[in-house]
Amino acid sequence: PIRAGDFVLIDIWAKLASDPKAVWYDITWTGVVDREPTDREQHIFHTVRDARDAAIATVQQAFTANQPIAGWQADDAARNVIRAAGFGEFFTHRTGHNIATELHGNGAHLDNLETHDERLILPHTCFSVEPGIYFPGEFGIRSEINMITYPGKAVVTGPLQRELVRI
């Protein structure tokens, strides 16, 4: 059950069941129930949000400049923000994964932790950007969006969470 005072992380993924060739949509938002977030929760959320935005900007800049970019480079952009804030040990997974007709597709992952993914992020591919900071037994924050790339540009496919949601 979700109760007043809880910190909530909601990770949602879905696709059209009627279309076996449909691509997944995979997002995560966080919020607090029936209260204002603490200063610490706000600080952690802003760090994760800024890490997410750093990865997004790194991919967008590379595609706008028609420069190749590997998955590990986007991971490093997010991971560097979290490390600089002093939370590197609490970011325990890759920054993102390829998305296709499988939720975790076979294209480039945004990963320089679990693997050093040297595969290039190609035009006409979709992937998640989802950095997170997790304090075992306490709470965790992840901010996940999806991106799709085209020749010369990379775009976020849905809304960006800018602040913790009040539920």
QUIRA-V696687 format. One record per pair of residues at least 4 apart in sequence whose ideal C-beta (glycine too) atoms are under 7 Angstrom apart, sorted by the first residue. I is the first residue (numbers start at 0). J is the second residue. D is the distance in whole Angstrom. If there is no record, write none. Layout:
{{I;J;D} {I;J;D}}
This chain:
{{1;5;6} {1;7;6} {1;32;6} {2;32;7} {3;32;6} {3;33;4} {4;32;6} {4;33;6} {4;34;6} {5;32;5} {6;31;6} {6;40;7} {6;138;4} {7;29;7} {7;30;5} {7;32;6} {7;166;6} {8;27;6} {8;29;5} {8;139;6} {8;140;7} {8;141;6} {9;27;7} {9;28;6} {10;27;4} {10;143;7} {11;26;6} {12;23;6} {12;24;7} {12;25;4} {12;102;6} {13;24;6} {14;21;4} {14;22;7} {14;23;5} {14;24;7} {15;21;4} {20;100;6} {21;100;7} {22;98;6} {22;99;6} {22;100;6} {22;125;6} {23;98;5} {23;102;5} {24;145;6} {25;98;6} {25;102;6} {25;127;5} {25;143;6} {25;145;6} {26;143;5} {26;144;6} {26;145;7} {26;157;6} {27;129;6} {27;141;5} {27;142;6} {27;143;4} {28;160;5} {28;164;6} {29;44;7} {29;140;5} {29;163;6} {29;164;7} {30;163;5} {30;164;3} {30;165;6} {30;166;5} {31;36;5} {31;40;7} {31;163;6} {31;165;6} {31;166;7} {32;166;5} {36;40;4} {36;41;5} {36;163;5} {37;41;7} {38;42;6} {39;43;6} {40;44;6} {40;163;7} {41;45;6} {41;163;7} {42;46;6} {43;47;6} {43;132;5} {43;140;5} {44;48;6} {44;140;5} {44;163;5} {45;49;6} {46;50;6} {46;80;7} {46;81;6} {46;84;4} {46;86;6} {46;132;7} {47;51;6} {47;130;6} {47;131;6} {47;132;6} {47;140;5} {47;141;7} {47;142;5} {48;52;6} {48;142;5} {48;161;7} {49;53;6} {49;80;5} {50;54;7} {50;77;4} {50;80;4} {50;81;5} {50;130;4} {51;55;6} {51;77;6} {51;128;6} {51;130;5} {51;142;5} {51;144;7} {52;56;6} {53;57;6} {53;76;4} {53;77;6} {53;80;5} {54;58;7} {54;73;5} {54;76;5} {54;77;4} {54;94;6} {54;109;6} {54;128;5} {54;130;7} {55;59;6} {55;128;6} {55;146;7} {55;155;6} {56;60;6} {57;61;7} {57;72;7} {57;73;5} {57;76;4} {58;62;6} {58;68;6} {58;73;5} {58;120;6} {58;146;6} {58;153;5} {59;63;6} {59;153;5} {60;64;6} {61;66;5} {61;68;4} {62;148;6} {62;151;6} {62;152;5} {62;153;4} {63;151;7} {63;152;6} {65;151;6} {67;119;5} {68;72;5} {68;73;7} {68;119;7} {68;120;5} {69;107;7} {69;116;7} {69;117;5} {69;118;6} {69;119;6} {70;74;6} {70;107;4} {70;108;5} {70;109;5} {70;110;6} {70;116;4} {70;118;6} {70;120;6} {71;75;6} {71;110;6} {71;111;4} {71;115;5} {71;116;5} {71;117;6} {72;76;7} {73;94;6} {73;109;4} {73;120;7} {74;78;6} {74;93;6} {74;94;4} {74;109;5} {74;110;5} {74;111;4} {74;112;7} {75;79;6} {75;111;5} {77;81;7} {77;94;5} {77;130;4} {78;82;6} {78;90;6} {78;94;7} {78;111;7} {79;83;6} {80;84;7} {81;86;5} {81;87;6} {81;90;5} {81;130;6} {81;132;6} {82;87;4} {86;90;6} {86;132;5} {89;132;5} {89;133;6} {89;134;6} {90;130;6} {90;131;6} {90;132;6} {91;133;6} {92;112;7} {92;131;7} {93;108;6} {93;109;6} {93;110;4} {93;112;6} {93;113;5} {94;109;4} {94;110;7} {94;128;6} {94;129;7} {94;130;5} {95;108;7} {95;109;4} {95;126;5} {95;127;4} {95;128;5} {95;129;5} {96;103;5} {96;108;5} {96;126;6} {96;127;6} {97;103;7} {97;104;4} {97;105;7} {97;106;4} {97;107;6} {97;108;6} {97;124;7} {97;126;5} {98;102;7} {98;104;5} {98;125;4} {98;126;6} {98;127;6} {98;145;6} {99;104;3} {99;106;7} {99;125;7} {106;121;7} {106;124;5} {106;126;7} {107;116;6} {107;118;4} {107;119;6} {107;120;5} {108;116;5} {109;126;7} {109;128;6} {110;114;5} {110;116;4} {111;115;6} {120;124;6} {120;126;7} {120;148;6} {121;148;7} {122;148;5} {122;149;6} {122;150;5} {123;148;7} {123;149;7} {124;148;6} {125;145;6} {125;146;7} {125;147;5} {126;146;6} {127;143;6} {127;145;6} {128;143;7} {128;144;5} {128;146;6} {129;141;6} {129;142;7} {129;143;4} {130;141;7} {130;142;7} {131;139;6} {131;140;6} {131;141;3} {132;139;7} {132;140;6} {133;139;4} {134;138;6} {134;139;7} {142;160;6} {144;155;5} {144;157;6} {144;159;6} {145;156;5} {145;157;7} {146;153;6} {146;154;7} {146;155;6} {146;156;7} {147;154;6} {147;156;6} {148;153;5} {155;159;6}}
